[in-house]
């Protein structure tokens, strides 16, 4: 579902914490390098400053924390609202993550995501919308296209490979101290026009941007698998 534009430009009750995201990145670095052996390729492709949309494949539960701990910049991820309960929910909010209701147009989440980009931050999205068995961008939601077209922020594809091991007791996690490859791709303009934030936000424009994003993300995942020899 494409997010509806928030009425009146109303700001969220509390903007996602940039300082919290920076702390979350440091925690992620420690945890991910302590539990596994990440190999990061192409991190230099991520713009060093300015708004960026980081679009990752999502096959396994470790993908989000792995990207937080390997991305060169702090990331504010859109995370399903269901996990924002109790101490975990308070922790995720404290490190600048954004809860989103995946079953409806969540205006609060839309405003928070736009605020991240307006402040020159990195917004992390798993465009398939949920963890899938393939994690191959076969089905994309149009939310990513909305943010890209509305703000003009470049999209950077990233592939997390090697986090799946068949036959394990916890199949969504790689074995401890196992290698996980994280491959960043080249940033691209999802509008295809270099029109920036002034690009038209029509349904046709969003559909075209979604198709363009899917093509680029699928190609990046294919190239990343070829380069690493991983699935």
C-alpha positions as CSV (number, residue, x, y, z in Angstrom):
1,X,0.0,0.0,0.0
2,X,1.3,3.4,-0.9
3,X,1.4,5.8,2.1
4,X,-0.9,8.7,1.9
5,X,0.7,12.1,2.2
6,X,0.3,13.3,5.8
7,X,-2.3,16.1,6.1
8,X,-1.0,19.6,6.9
9,X,2.6,18.5,7.2
10,X,2.1,17.7,10.8
11,X,5.3,16.5,12.5
12,X,5.5,13.3,14.5
13,X,5.2,13.6,18.3
14,X,8.8,12.8,18.6
15,X,11.4,12.7,15.8
16,X,13.5,9.6,15.6
17,X,16.6,10.1,17.6
18,X,19.8,10.6,15.5
19,X,21.9,10.3,18.6
20,X,20.1,7.1,19.5
21,X,20.7,5.7,16.0
22,X,24.4,6.4,16.4
23,X,24.4,4.5,19.7
24,X,22.4,1.7,18.0
25,X,25.1,1.5,15.3
26,X,27.9,1.1,17.9
27,X,25.9,-1.6,19.7
28,X,25.3,-3.3,16.4
29,X,29.0,-3.2,15.5
30,X,29.8,-4.9,18.8
31,X,27.1,-7.6,18.6
32,X,27.4,-8.5,15.0
33,X,31.2,-8.7,15.1
34,X,31.1,-10.6,18.4
35,X,28.5,-13.2,17.2
36,X,29.4,-13.5,13.5
37,X,32.1,-12.6,11.0
38,X,30.6,-9.9,8.7
39,X,32.4,-9.3,5.4
40,X,31.4,-5.9,4.1
41,X,31.8,-5.1,0.4
42,X,31.2,-1.7,-1.3
43,X,30.4,0.3,1.8
44,X,32.2,3.2,0.1
45,X,29.2,3.4,-2.3
46,X,26.9,4.8,0.4
47,X,26.9,8.6,0.2
48,X,28.9,10.0,3.2
49,X,26.2,12.7,3.9
50,X,22.7,13.7,2.9
51,X,19.5,11.7,2.8
52,X,19.7,8.1,1.7
53,X,17.2,5.3,1.5
54,X,18.9,1.9,2.3
55,X,16.9,-0.9,0.7
56,X,17.8,-4.4,1.8
57,X,16.6,-8.0,1.1
58,X,15.0,-9.6,4.1
59,X,15.3,-13.3,4.5
60,X,16.2,-13.6,8.2
61,X,15.8,-12.0,11.6
62,X,19.4,-11.0,11.8
63,X,19.3,-8.9,8.6
64,X,18.3,-5.6,10.3
65,X,20.8,-5.7,13.2
66,X,23.5,-6.9,10.7
67,X,22.9,-3.8,8.6
68,X,22.8,-1.5,11.6
69,X,26.2,-2.9,12.6
70,X,27.8,-2.8,9.1
71,X,26.4,0.3,7.5
72,X,29.0,3.2,7.5
73,X,26.3,5.6,8.8
74,X,23.6,5.2,11.5
75,X,20.3,3.8,10.1
76,X,16.7,4.4,11.1
77,X,14.8,1.3,10.1
78,X,11.0,1.0,9.6
79,X,10.2,-1.9,11.9
80,X,6.9,-3.7,12.3
81,X,4.9,-2.3,15.2
82,X,4.3,-5.8,16.7
83,X,7.9,-5.9,18.2
84,X,7.6,-2.6,20.0
85,X,6.4,-4.0,23.2
86,X,7.9,-3.9,26.7
87,X,11.6,-3.4,27.2
88,X,12.4,-4.3,23.5
89,X,10.0,-1.6,22.3
90,X,11.6,1.1,24.5
91,X,15.1,0.0,23.4
92,X,14.2,0.2,19.7
93,X,12.7,3.7,20.1
94,X,15.7,4.8,22.1
95,X,18.0,3.8,19.2
96,X,16.0,5.7,16.7
97,X,14.0,2.9,15.0
98,X,10.5,3.7,13.6
99,X,7.5,1.5,14.4
100,X,5.1,1.0,11.4
101,X,1.7,-0.6,11.2
102,X,2.0,-2.8,8.1
103,X,-1.7,-3.3,7.8
104,X,-2.7,0.3,7.2
105,X,-1.5,3.7,6.1
106,X,0.5,4.6,9.2
107,X,0.7,8.4,9.1
108,X,2.9,8.6,12.2
109,X,5.5,6.3,10.6
110,X,5.3,8.2,7.3
111,X,6.0,11.5,9.0
112,X,8.8,10.0,11.1
113,X,10.4,8.5,8.0
114,X,10.1,11.8,6.1
115,X,11.7,13.6,9.1
116,X,14.7,11.3,9.0
117,X,15.3,12.1,5.3
118,X,14.6,15.8,5.8
119,X,17.3,15.8,8.5
120,X,19.8,14.2,6.1
121,X,19.7,10.8,7.7
122,X,19.6,7.2,6.4
123,X,16.2,5.5,6.2
124,X,16.3,1.7,6.2
125,X,13.5,-0.2,4.4
126,X,13.0,-3.9,3.6
127,X,10.8,-3.2,0.6
128,X,9.3,-6.7,0.5
129,X,7.5,-5.5,3.6
130,X,8.1,-8.7,5.7
131,X,10.7,-11.5,6.1
132,X,10.3,-13.9,3.1
133,X,11.8,-17.2,2.4
134,X,13.5,-16.1,-0.8
135,X,14.5,-12.6,0.1
136,X,14.9,-11.9,-3.6
137,X,12.7,-8.8,-4.1
138,X,10.1,-10.8,-6.0
139,X,7.3,-8.7,-4.5
140,X,7.8,-5.1,-3.6
141,X,5.5,-2.7,-1.8
142,X,5.3,0.8,-3.1
143,X,6.2,2.5,0.2
144,X,9.8,2.8,-0.8
145,X,8.9,4.4,-4.1
146,X,6.8,6.9,-2.3
147,X,9.6,8.1,-0.1
148,X,12.1,8.1,-3.0
149,X,9.8,10.1,-5.3
150,X,8.6,12.5,-2.6
151,X,12.1,13.4,-1.2
152,X,14.4,12.7,-4.2
153,X,16.7,10.8,-1.9
154,X,18.9,8.3,-3.7
155,X,18.3,4.6,-3.1
156,X,21.2,2.3,-2.1
157,X,20.6,-1.4,-2.5
158,X,22.2,-3.8,-0.1
159,X,22.3,-7.6,0.1
160,X,22.8,-9.7,3.2
161,X,24.0,-13.1,2.2
162,X,24.9,-16.2,4.2
163,X,22.5,-15.6,7.0
164,X,20.5,-18.8,6.2
165,X,21.6,-22.3,7.0
166,X,19.2,-25.1,6.3
167,X,18.5,-27.7,9.0
168,X,19.5,-25.5,12.0
169,X,17.4,-25.4,15.1
170,X,16.9,-21.7,14.6
171,X,16.9,-21.4,10.8
172,X,16.6,-17.6,10.8
173,X,20.1,-17.2,12.3
174,X,23.5,-18.1,10.9
175,X,25.8,-20.3,13.0
176,X,27.8,-18.4,15.6
177,X,31.1,-17.0,14.2
178,X,29.9,-17.9,10.7
179,X,30.6,-15.5,7.8
180,X,27.9,-13.2,6.6
181,X,28.4,-11.1,3.5
182,X,27.0,-7.6,3.3
183,X,27.2,-6.1,-0.2
184,X,26.3,-2.4,-0.9
185,X,25.4,-1.3,-4.4
186,X,25.5,2.0,-6.3
187,X,23.0,4.7,-5.4
188,X,20.4,5.4,-8.0
189,X,17.5,7.9,-8.6
190,X,14.3,5.9,-8.4
191,X,12.3,8.6,-10.4
192,X,14.5,8.0,-13.4
193,X,14.4,11.8,-14.1
194,X,16.8,13.3,-11.7
195,X,13.9,15.5,-10.8
196,X,14.6,15.5,-7.1
197,X,11.8,16.1,-4.5
198,X,9.8,18.1,-7.0
199,X,9.0,15.0,-9.1
200,X,5.3,14.3,-9.7
201,X,3.8,11.9,-7.2
202,X,1.1,10.4,-9.4
203,X,0.1,6.8,-9.3
204,X,1.8,6.2,-12.6
205,X,5.0,7.8,-11.4
206,X,4.9,5.7,-8.2
207,X,4.2,2.5,-10.2
208,X,7.1,3.3,-12.6
209,X,9.4,4.0,-9.7
210,X,8.5,0.7,-8.0
211,X,9.2,-1.2,-11.2
212,X,12.5,0.6,-11.5
213,X,13.5,-0.1,-7.9
214,X,12.6,-3.8,-8.3
215,X,14.7,-4.1,-11.4
216,X,17.8,-2.4,-9.8
217,X,17.5,-4.3,-6.5
218,X,17.1,-7.6,-8.2
219,X,20.1,-6.9,-10.4
220,X,22.2,-6.0,-7.4
221,X,21.2,-9.1,-5.5
222,X,22.1,-11.2,-8.6
223,X,25.5,-9.5,-8.9
224,X,26.2,-9.8,-5.1
225,X,25.5,-13.5,-5.2
226,X,27.8,-13.9,-8.2
227,X,30.6,-11.9,-6.5
228,X,30.4,-13.7,-3.2
229,X,29.4,-17.2,-4.3
230,X,26.6,-17.0,-1.6
231,X,22.8,-17.4,-1.7
